[in-house]
Structures are given as structure tokens and as C-alpha cells.
Amino acid sequence: MSGLLTWSSMASAEPMTLDQVIKTVLAHHPDLVISRVDSDLARSDIQNTEGLLDPTVTASISAIEDKTPVASVFQASKTQRGQFAAGISKPLASGGTLSANAAFSTARQTFSNPIGTAFSLLNPEYRNQIDISYRHPLLRGDDRPEYRNTLIAAGAGYEAAKLNQEITAHNLTLQALSLYYQLASDNINIRIAESAVKRARKLLSYLHSREKFGLIEVSDRLQAEALLAARQTALAQSRAGHAADLTALNRLMLRDPMQPIEPQVGGHLPETIPSLNQALDISRGLRPEFKALEARLKAAEAQLETASDQDQMQLDLVAQLGTRSLDSTAASALIKSTSIHDHFALLSLEMSDVLNRNSARSALRKAELARERIISEQLQLQEQVRNDLANAITTIRSGRPALAAAEAQARIEKQKFAAEVSKYREGRSDTATLVQFEGDLSNAELQAELQRLTLELAGRQLAWTEGRLRSDTVRAVSMQANPS
């Protein structure tokens, strides 16, 4: 029995409810860790988008010496310049851009002839200028849709990424549910198979005693031996299936593969059955898949609005006002730059456009198709959930009378087999009939147990499809995996 659990070891297995299994899976599974990392990556997109409104600061300093041949005594043979410039530009959420720039420069000239020096009025000279400008888009870029919609899309992407954690947890819950009830089904198969082995051994023992007194033929005893061999084969197969499913469930919980588990089933038969529309409404409110698609649709609509904005002509209004100063001393030039007397003013309209706009219209069409695809995915998910709900509800409705019939058949088969044993002991039946009746009893008992388990599983599957099965556990573990 190497590698397989015996029924005695299963009897001492750790009792685990479905809730305990689900909590264990969700507490340790690496898929949730990956989903948390994906959520953190999506969150960084929000910060990246907010950076579109970050101000930009520039500064430069330069020193220049220009020495060239001259053709006149009034020309400087050498010019030395120094310049410092700084500016700040701040994009605004309204779409405009506000800029401030300042530049200070000095120039000193050297003449080869004193006459040139005498006619040079400012040497050295100091210049200073301060400019404030504002650019506002009138068509493309008005209200800065790229920033606003990218921020919306990034927020929706982050929300979808967080919901993907719940989707991952929801899918892991289904895996745990399926393996848990498969393990419970294996236990039923083993229990029924062991009962059948006991009956077959008891029958064979009885036939051995009768064979000693010559009351039966050798063929009768061989039939009983063949029955026992068949029942032992069925038991071995059931134990092998149990070992495989136990390994799968333990590994889903990241535990030792052969750590015994005793599923706690029974007593969970569904009592009320919602209508299909009621169940679908519950699913829409609880299933994370629907919420994730809503978030993706919100992001797609924001991207569509951005693409629509890009399919416009660029028309900007530009306003600029600045002061100018020039003097022979640096201090005087700086003081004069605070006066508006010497100034520079500008008001202009700037237009630019791309002929044909193939790139913009391609992006617009792509955004429209992306939105259309998500809407189709919503309809697809709705129909898929509707099908799953319909199957679960149908299984529950048809399973109730089927369970009652299977339990009644098991009781009758048990009575029939007991009566046939009495007839056999009195010599009024044959071994072949007794073997057949024993097989009928084993099958009836197995079907009754499995039908009860199937009905209970259908109720759990209905709860899972609606999003009710351990939804609180799913959310709690998802929040624990991503505390932010």
C-alpha cells in the first residue's frame, strides 16, 4: 500500500471544512502575490500620470569670447559675454501652460584703437529681461483631456488590477471547491467499496463452509472468489483516485502531498432556489469579473475621448508680457527690469494641423474598437454566468427528486439482498443470483451517496457562481495581500 492511504489512516485524518480549505489556499497561494505585484505596478501609472502637470525648471549659464579681425576702428576686436538664464514652466489642468523666464547678460568690448573706445557708450553693458507667457489651446488640448483621461484610465486600471486579485482568489476558490468535493466523493467510493469487500468475504467464507460438506459446486465458490477479487480491485482503484485528489488539494494549500484530510460534508443541501434573473442580479453585484470589466470600460471610454481630442486642429492663443533693461551697471539693470516702462508684449494665434490625420484617425478607430470589445466581453461574461447559474439551478431542482428515488432504491436493494441471503441459506436460491443482488446493493448505495453529494455540490456551485461562496474571505485575503 505504499503511497496510498488506508481507510484506517483516513479515519484519523484531519477534519477540514470547506471554509478552512479556502482560507488556507487564499492565505498562501503565490498567484495572489503575483496579482498584488500587478496591482502595485498599475498604481505607479497613476503617479506617472500626475507627473504630466509637474513644473519644469530650466537654467543655463554661459561665457563667450569672440575675437575677430576688424575693418574699422569703431569695431570691437574682442567681445566677452556672460549670460545666465532661468525659467519655469507649469502645465495647468485647464489645458494652458504658464511660463516665467528671466535672462541676465553682460558684454565687454575691447577696441584696437582708443577712438573706438571713446565712441562706445556702454562698455561694459548689462541687460536684463523678465517674461511671463501663457499658452492656451482653443481646440486640441482644451481642458487638457490627455491628462484628465489618462488619469481616469490609470485609476480604472489600478481598480481593475485590484479586482484581478479578487478574480484570482475567486478562481482559486473554485479549484478548492472542486477538489474538496472530489475528495469527499473518493471517500464515499472507498467506504462503499470496503462494505462491498466485507460482504464478498463474508459470502466467500460461508461458501467455504458449505463446500466442505459438499452442499455447493466448486463453480459457486469460484464465483464468490471472483466477486471478492472484483470488489478488491474497485477498492484499490478508489484508493488510488483518493491519493491523487488528496495530493492535488494539499498542494493547492501548499501542504505536504499526503497529509490526510477528512472533508466535512453533509448537512449543506440547498434549501431555497432563486430564479435565474435573481441569481444573475446577485452575480452582477458580487462577482469581481463584472466590476473589473466596468473599470476597463471606464478606462476605454477615457482613452476614446483622448483619441477624439487628438483628431482636431491645433489652435493656440499665446500671450506674453515682459520687461527689458539696459545699463552700464549690473545693479541699475536689475532695478530697471522691475519697471514696465520698457517692455515687450505679444498676443498671437498659432495654428497647426496634420493633413489627412491618418495616425489620429487610426488611434480613434482603435479606441472605438477597444471599447466595443469590452462591451462584447461584458455580454459574453453575462451569458456565461447565466449558463452556469442555469446548470446549477437545474441540477438542484432535478437532484432533489433524484436523491429521494436513489435513497428509496438503496433501502429496497438492502431489503432485497437480505431476503435473498435468507433464501440462499435455505437452499432456495443460487450463487449467481446472490452475487448479482450484492452488486445491485453496492451500486444503489453508491448512487444514493453520490447523488446526495452532487446535490450539495450544486448548491455550493450556485453560491460560487453568484459570488456568495466565501466572498467575505476572498475580499479579506485580497485586502491582506494589498494593505494599501
C-alpha positions as CSV (number, residue, x, y, z in Angstrom):
1,M,0.0,0.0,0.0
2,S,3.0,2.3,-0.5
3,G,1.9,5.8,-1.5
4,L,-1.8,5.1,-0.7
5,L,-3.8,5.9,2.4
6,T,-5.6,3.0,4.1
7,W,-9.1,3.6,5.4
8,S,-7.8,3.4,9.0
9,S,-5.4,6.3,8.3
10,M,-8.2,8.2,6.6
11,A,-10.3,7.7,9.7
12,S,-7.7,9.6,11.7
13,A,-7.3,12.3,9.1
14,E,-7.6,16.0,9.9
15,P,-11.2,17.2,9.7
16,M,-11.4,20.3,7.5
17,T,-14.4,22.3,6.4
18,L,-14.6,23.9,3.0
19,D,-14.2,27.3,4.6
20,Q,-11.0,26.2,6.3
21,V,-9.6,24.9,3.0
22,I,-10.5,28.1,1.1
23,K,-8.9,30.3,3.8
24,T,-5.7,28.1,3.7
25,V,-5.5,28.3,-0.1
26,L,-6.0,32.1,-0.2
27,A,-3.6,32.8,2.6
28,H,-0.6,31.2,0.9
29,H,-1.1,30.8,-2.8
30,P,1.6,32.5,-4.9
31,D,-0.9,33.6,-7.6
32,L,-2.3,36.1,-5.2
33,V,1.2,37.5,-4.6
34,I,1.7,38.0,-8.3
35,S,-1.7,39.7,-8.5
36,R,-0.7,42.1,-5.7
37,V,2.5,43.0,-7.6
38,D,0.5,43.6,-10.7
39,S,-1.8,45.9,-8.7
40,D,1.3,47.9,-7.4
41,L,2.5,48.2,-10.9
42,A,-0.8,49.6,-12.0
43,R,-0.8,52.1,-9.1
44,S,2.5,53.5,-10.3
45,D,0.8,54.5,-13.5
46,I,-1.4,57.0,-11.5
47,Q,1.7,58.7,-10.1
48,N,3.3,58.7,-13.6
49,T,0.1,60.4,-15.0
50,E,0.1,63.0,-12.2
51,G,3.6,63.9,-13.4
52,L,2.2,65.4,-16.5
53,L,1.4,68.5,-14.5
54,D,4.8,68.7,-12.8
55,P,6.5,72.1,-13.4
56,T,9.7,72.1,-15.4
57,V,12.7,74.3,-14.3
58,T,15.5,75.2,-16.7
59,A,18.7,77.1,-16.1
60,S,21.8,77.9,-18.1
61,I,25.0,79.9,-17.7
62,S,27.5,80.6,-20.4
63,A,30.7,82.6,-21.1
64,I,31.7,83.6,-24.6
65,E,34.8,85.3,-26.0
66,D,34.6,86.5,-29.6
67,K,37.9,87.8,-31.2
68,T,37.7,88.5,-34.9
69,P,39.6,90.8,-37.4
70,V,38.2,94.3,-37.7
71,A,37.8,96.6,-40.7
72,S,37.2,99.8,-38.8
73,V,38.5,101.4,-35.7
74,F,34.9,101.6,-34.5
75,Q,34.6,97.8,-34.4
76,A,35.5,95.8,-31.3
77,S,38.4,93.5,-31.9
78,K,37.3,91.3,-29.0
79,T,33.9,90.8,-27.2
80,Q,33.4,89.0,-24.0
81,R,29.9,87.9,-22.9
82,G,28.5,86.3,-19.9
83,Q,24.8,85.1,-19.7
84,F,22.6,83.5,-17.1
85,A,19.1,82.3,-18.0
86,A,16.4,80.6,-15.9
87,G,12.8,79.6,-16.4
88,I,9.9,77.6,-15.0
89,S,7.0,76.2,-17.0
90,K,3.8,74.8,-15.3
91,P,1.2,72.9,-17.3
92,L,-2.3,73.6,-15.9
93,A,-5.2,71.2,-15.7
94,S,-7.3,73.6,-17.8
95,G,-5.0,72.9,-20.7
96,G,-2.9,76.0,-20.6
97,T,0.8,76.4,-19.9
98,L,2.1,79.2,-17.7
99,S,5.8,80.1,-18.1
100,A,8.2,82.6,-16.5
101,N,11.7,83.3,-17.8
102,A,14.5,85.6,-16.8
103,A,17.8,86.3,-18.5
104,F,20.7,88.5,-17.4
105,S,23.7,89.1,-19.6
106,T,26.8,91.3,-19.6
107,A,29.1,92.2,-22.5
108,R,32.5,93.9,-22.6
109,Q,34.2,95.1,-25.8
110,T,37.9,95.7,-26.5
111,F,38.9,98.1,-29.3
112,S,42.3,98.1,-31.0
113,N,42.1,101.9,-31.3
114,P,41.3,104.4,-28.4
115,I,38.9,106.2,-30.8
116,G,36.6,103.2,-30.9
117,T,36.7,103.1,-27.1
118,A,35.7,106.7,-26.9
119,F,32.7,106.2,-29.1
120,S,31.4,103.2,-27.1
121,L,28.7,104.5,-24.9
122,L,28.1,101.4,-22.8
123,N,31.2,99.3,-22.2
124,P,30.6,97.1,-20.3
125,E,26.8,96.8,-20.8
126,Y,24.3,94.9,-18.7
127,R,21.0,93.6,-20.0
128,N,18.1,92.0,-18.1
129,Q,14.8,90.8,-19.2
130,I,11.8,89.1,-17.5
131,D,9.0,87.4,-19.4
132,I,5.7,85.8,-18.4
133,S,3.8,83.9,-21.0
134,Y,0.6,81.9,-21.2
135,R,-0.4,79.5,-23.9
136,H,-3.9,78.1,-24.1
137,P,-5.2,75.6,-26.6
138,L,-8.6,76.6,-28.2
139,L,-9.3,73.3,-29.9
140,R,-7.0,70.3,-29.5
141,G,-5.9,70.1,-25.9
142,D,-8.5,72.4,-24.4
143,D,-9.2,71.3,-20.8
144,R,-6.2,69.0,-21.1
145,P,-8.1,65.8,-22.0
146,E,-4.9,63.8,-22.3
147,Y,-4.1,64.4,-18.6
148,R,-7.6,64.1,-17.3
149,N,-8.5,61.0,-19.3
150,T,-5.1,59.3,-18.7
151,L,-5.6,59.9,-15.0
152,I,-9.1,58.3,-15.3
153,A,-7.7,55.4,-17.3
154,A,-4.8,54.9,-14.8
155,G,-7.2,54.9,-11.9
156,A,-9.5,52.5,-13.6
157,G,-6.5,50.3,-14.5
158,Y,-5.5,50.3,-10.8
159,E,-9.0,49.4,-9.8
160,A,-9.1,46.6,-12.4
161,A,-5.7,45.3,-11.1
162,K,-7.1,45.2,-7.6
163,L,-10.2,43.4,-8.8
164,N,-7.9,40.9,-10.6
165,Q,-6.7,39.9,-7.1
166,E,-10.3,39.0,-6.2
167,I,-10.8,37.3,-9.6
168,T,-7.7,35.2,-8.9
169,A,-9.0,34.4,-5.4
170,H,-12.4,33.6,-6.8
171,N,-10.9,31.1,-9.3
172,L,-8.8,29.5,-6.6
173,T,-11.9,29.1,-4.5
174,L,-13.5,27.2,-7.4
175,Q,-10.4,24.9,-7.6
176,A,-10.6,24.3,-3.9
177,L,-14.3,23.6,-4.1
178,S,-13.9,21.1,-6.9
179,L,-11.0,19.2,-5.3
180,Y,-12.7,19.2,-1.9
181,Y,-15.9,17.6,-3.1
182,Q,-13.9,15.2,-5.4
183,L,-12.1,14.1,-2.3
184,A,-15.4,13.6,-0.5
185,S,-16.6,11.6,-3.5
186,D,-13.5,9.4,-3.2
187,N,-14.2,8.8,0.4
188,I,-17.7,7.6,-0.5
189,N,-16.3,5.3,-3.1
190,I,-13.8,3.8,-0.7
191,R,-16.5,3.4,2.0
192,I,-18.9,1.7,-0.3
193,A,-16.1,-0.4,-1.8
194,E,-14.9,-1.6,1.6
195,S,-18.5,-2.5,2.5
196,A,-18.7,-4.5,-0.7
197,V,-15.4,-6.2,0.1
198,K,-16.7,-7.2,3.6
199,R,-19.9,-8.7,2.1
200,A,-17.9,-10.5,-0.5
201,R,-15.6,-12.0,2.1
202,K,-18.5,-13.0,4.3
203,L,-20.1,-14.7,1.4
204,L,-16.9,-16.5,0.4
205,S,-16.4,-17.7,4.0
206,Y,-20.0,-19.0,4.1
207,L,-19.4,-20.8,0.8
208,H,-16.2,-22.4,2.0
209,S,-18.1,-23.9,4.9
210,R,-20.8,-25.3,2.7
211,E,-18.2,-26.6,0.2
212,K,-16.7,-28.7,2.9
213,F,-20.0,-30.5,3.3
214,G,-20.5,-30.9,-0.4
215,L,-23.5,-28.7,-0.4
216,I,-22.3,-26.5,-3.3
217,E,-20.4,-26.9,-6.5
218,V,-16.8,-25.6,-7.0
219,S,-18.1,-23.1,-9.5
220,D,-20.2,-21.5,-6.8
221,R,-17.2,-20.9,-4.6
222,L,-15.2,-19.6,-7.7
223,Q,-18.0,-17.1,-8.4
224,A,-17.6,-15.8,-4.8
225,E,-13.9,-15.6,-5.2
226,A,-14.3,-13.7,-8.5
227,L,-16.7,-11.3,-6.7
228,L,-14.2,-10.7,-3.9
229,A,-11.4,-10.0,-6.4
230,A,-13.6,-7.6,-8.3
231,R,-14.6,-5.7,-5.2
232,Q,-10.9,-5.6,-4.0
233,T,-9.9,-4.2,-7.4
234,A,-12.6,-1.5,-7.2
235,L,-11.4,-0.6,-3.7
236,A,-7.8,-0.3,-4.9
237,Q,-8.9,2.0,-7.7
238,S,-10.9,4.1,-5.3
239,R,-7.9,4.5,-3.0
240,A,-5.6,5.4,-6.0
241,G,-8.1,8.1,-7.1
242,H,-8.3,9.3,-3.5
243,A,-4.5,9.6,-3.2
244,A,-4.3,11.7,-6.5
245,D,-7.0,14.1,-5.4
246,L,-5.6,14.4,-1.9
247,T,-2.2,15.3,-3.4
248,A,-3.8,18.0,-5.6
249,L,-5.8,19.5,-2.7
250,N,-2.8,19.5,-0.4
251,R,-0.5,21.1,-3.0
252,L,-3.2,23.8,-3.7
253,M,-2.9,24.6,0.0
254,L,1.0,24.3,-0.2
255,R,1.0,21.4,2.3
256,D,2.6,18.0,2.4
257,P,1.1,16.0,-0.5
258,M,-0.1,13.0,1.5
259,Q,-1.3,14.9,4.7
260,P,-4.6,13.2,5.4
261,I,-7.8,15.3,5.2
262,E,-11.3,14.4,6.1
263,P,-13.8,16.6,4.2
264,Q,-16.8,17.7,6.4
265,V,-19.7,17.3,4.0
266,G,-23.4,16.7,4.6
267,G,-26.0,19.0,6.1
268,H,-25.4,21.6,3.4
269,L,-28.2,20.7,1.0
270,P,-29.7,23.8,-0.7
271,E,-33.0,24.9,0.8
272,T,-34.2,27.7,-1.5
273,I,-33.6,28.1,-5.2
274,P,-33.6,31.7,-6.6
275,S,-34.9,32.4,-10.1
276,L,-32.4,32.7,-12.9
277,N,-32.8,36.5,-13.1
278,Q,-32.5,36.9,-9.3
279,A,-29.3,34.9,-9.3
280,L,-27.9,36.9,-12.2
281,D,-28.6,40.2,-10.4
282,I,-26.7,38.8,-7.3
283,S,-23.8,37.8,-9.6
284,R,-23.6,41.3,-11.2
285,G,-23.3,42.8,-7.7
286,L,-20.8,40.4,-6.2
287,R,-18.7,38.8,-9.0
288,P,-15.4,40.7,-9.4
289,E,-15.3,39.9,-13.1
290,F,-18.2,42.3,-13.7
291,K,-16.6,45.0,-11.7
292,A,-13.3,44.6,-13.5
293,L,-14.9,44.9,-16.9
294,E,-16.7,48.1,-15.7
295,A,-13.4,49.5,-14.7
296,R,-11.8,48.6,-18.0
297,L,-14.8,50.1,-19.9
298,K,-14.3,53.3,-18.0
299,A,-10.6,53.4,-19.0
300,A,-11.5,52.6,-22.6
301,E,-14.0,55.5,-22.7
302,A,-11.4,57.9,-21.3
303,Q,-8.9,56.7,-24.0
304,L,-11.6,57.2,-26.7
305,E,-12.1,60.8,-25.5
306,T,-8.4,61.4,-25.7
307,A,-8.2,60.0,-29.2
308,S,-11.2,62.2,-30.3
309,D,-9.3,65.3,-29.0
310,Q,-6.2,64.4,-31.0
311,D,-8.3,64.3,-34.2
312,Q,-8.6,68.1,-34.1
313,M,-6.7,71.0,-35.5
314,Q,-4.2,72.7,-33.1
315,L,-5.1,76.3,-32.4
316,D,-3.4,78.1,-29.5
317,L,-3.8,81.5,-28.1
318,V,-0.4,82.9,-26.8
319,A,0.0,85.9,-24.6
320,Q,3.4,87.2,-23.4
321,L,4.4,90.2,-21.4
322,G,8.0,91.1,-20.3
323,T,10.3,93.9,-19.2
324,R,13.6,95.0,-20.6
325,S,16.5,96.9,-19.2
326,L,19.9,98.1,-20.3
327,D,22.6,99.9,-18.3
328,S,26.3,100.2,-17.6
329,T,26.0,98.7,-14.2
330,A,24.5,95.4,-13.1
331,A,22.5,96.9,-10.2
332,S,20.9,99.5,-12.3
333,A,19.9,97.0,-15.0
334,L,18.3,94.8,-12.4
335,I,16.4,97.7,-10.8
336,K,15.1,98.9,-14.2
337,S,13.8,95.4,-15.0
338,T,11.1,95.8,-12.4
339,S,9.6,98.6,-14.3
340,I,7.0,98.1,-17.1
341,H,8.2,101.2,-18.9
342,D,10.5,99.3,-21.2
343,H,8.5,96.2,-22.1
344,F,7.7,93.5,-24.6
345,A,4.1,92.4,-25.3
346,L,2.7,89.7,-27.5
347,L,-0.7,88.3,-28.4
348,S,-0.9,85.8,-31.1
349,L,-2.8,82.9,-32.6
350,E,-0.9,79.8,-33.7
351,M,-2.4,77.1,-35.9
352,S,-1.0,73.8,-37.0
353,D,-2.6,70.7,-38.4
354,V,-1.7,67.4,-40.0
355,L,-3.2,66.8,-43.4
356,N,-5.3,63.6,-43.7
357,R,-4.7,62.8,-40.0
358,N,-4.2,59.1,-40.7
359,S,-2.5,58.5,-37.3
360,A,-5.1,60.3,-35.3
361,R,-8.0,58.6,-37.0
362,S,-6.3,55.3,-36.7
363,A,-5.9,55.8,-33.0
364,L,-9.5,56.9,-32.7
365,R,-10.8,53.8,-34.5
366,K,-8.6,51.6,-32.4
367,A,-10.0,53.2,-29.2
368,E,-13.6,52.7,-30.5
369,L,-12.9,49.1,-31.2
370,A,-11.3,48.6,-27.8
371,R,-14.5,50.0,-26.1
372,E,-16.7,47.8,-28.4
373,R,-14.7,44.7,-27.4
374,I,-15.1,45.3,-23.7
375,I,-18.9,45.8,-24.2
376,S,-18.9,42.4,-26.0
377,E,-16.9,40.8,-23.2
378,Q,-19.5,42.1,-20.7
379,L,-22.2,40.4,-22.8
380,Q,-20.1,37.3,-23.1
381,L,-19.5,37.1,-19.4
382,Q,-23.2,37.7,-18.6
383,E,-24.2,34.8,-20.8
384,Q,-21.5,32.6,-19.4
385,V,-22.6,33.3,-15.9
386,R,-26.2,32.8,-16.9
387,N,-25.4,29.4,-18.3
388,D,-23.5,28.4,-15.1
389,L,-26.4,29.6,-13.0
390,A,-28.9,27.7,-15.1
391,N,-26.9,24.5,-14.9
392,A,-26.6,24.8,-11.1
393,I,-30.3,25.6,-10.6
394,T,-31.4,22.8,-12.9
395,T,-29.1,20.3,-11.1
396,I,-30.6,21.3,-7.7
397,R,-34.2,21.1,-9.0
398,S,-33.7,17.8,-10.7
399,G,-31.4,16.5,-7.9
400,R,-34.0,16.6,-5.1
401,P,-36.4,14.0,-6.5
402,A,-33.4,12.0,-7.9
403,L,-32.0,11.9,-4.3
404,A,-35.3,10.7,-2.9
405,A,-35.5,8.0,-5.5
406,A,-31.9,6.9,-5.0
407,E,-32.3,6.6,-1.2
408,A,-35.6,4.6,-1.7
409,Q,-33.8,2.3,-4.2
410,A,-30.9,1.7,-1.7
411,R,-33.4,0.8,1.1
412,I,-35.2,-1.6,-1.2
413,E,-32.0,-3.2,-2.5
414,K,-30.8,-3.7,1.0
415,Q,-34.1,-5.5,1.9
416,K,-33.9,-7.5,-1.3
417,F,-30.3,-8.6,-0.7
418,A,-31.2,-9.6,2.9
419,A,-34.2,-11.7,1.7
420,E,-32.0,-13.3,-1.0
421,V,-29.4,-14.3,1.7
422,S,-32.1,-16.0,3.7
423,K,-33.4,-17.9,0.6
424,Y,-29.8,-18.8,-0.2
425,R,-29.2,-20.2,3.3
426,E,-32.3,-22.3,2.9
427,G,-31.1,-23.6,-0.5
428,R,-33.9,-21.8,-2.5
429,S,-31.5,-19.6,-4.5
430,D,-28.3,-19.9,-6.4
431,T,-24.9,-18.2,-6.0
432,A,-25.1,-16.3,-9.3
433,T,-28.4,-14.6,-8.2
434,L,-26.9,-13.7,-4.8
435,V,-23.8,-12.2,-6.4
436,Q,-26.0,-10.2,-8.7
437,F,-28.1,-8.9,-5.8
438,E,-25.0,-7.9,-3.9
439,G,-23.8,-5.9,-6.9
440,D,-27.2,-4.2,-7.2
441,L,-27.0,-3.2,-3.5
442,S,-23.5,-1.8,-3.9
443,N,-24.4,0.3,-6.9
444,A,-27.6,1.5,-5.2
445,E,-25.8,2.6,-2.0
446,L,-23.1,4.3,-4.1
447,Q,-25.6,6.1,-6.2
448,A,-27.5,7.4,-3.2
449,E,-24.4,8.7,-1.5
450,L,-23.1,10.3,-4.7
451,Q,-26.5,11.9,-5.5
452,R,-26.6,13.5,-2.1
453,L,-23.0,14.8,-2.6
454,T,-23.9,16.0,-6.1
455,L,-26.9,17.9,-4.8
456,E,-24.8,19.5,-2.0
457,L,-22.0,20.4,-4.6
458,A,-24.6,22.0,-6.9
459,G,-25.7,24.3,-4.0
460,R,-22.1,25.3,-3.4
461,Q,-21.5,25.9,-7.1
462,L,-24.6,28.1,-7.3
463,A,-23.2,30.1,-4.4
464,W,-19.8,30.4,-6.1
465,T,-21.4,31.4,-9.4
466,E,-23.4,34.1,-7.6
467,G,-20.2,35.3,-5.9
468,R,-21.6,34.4,-2.4
469,L,-19.3,31.5,-1.6
470,R,-16.7,32.8,0.9
471,S,-16.9,36.3,-0.8
472,D,-16.0,37.8,2.6
473,T,-12.9,35.5,2.8
474,V,-11.9,36.5,-0.8
475,R,-12.1,40.2,0.0
476,A,-10.4,39.9,3.3
477,V,-7.5,38.0,2.0
478,S,-7.2,40.3,-1.0
479,M,-7.0,43.3,1.3
480,Q,-4.5,41.5,3.4
481,A,-2.4,40.8,0.3
482,N,-2.6,44.5,-0.6
483,P,-2.9,46.6,2.6
484,S,-2.7,49.9,0.7
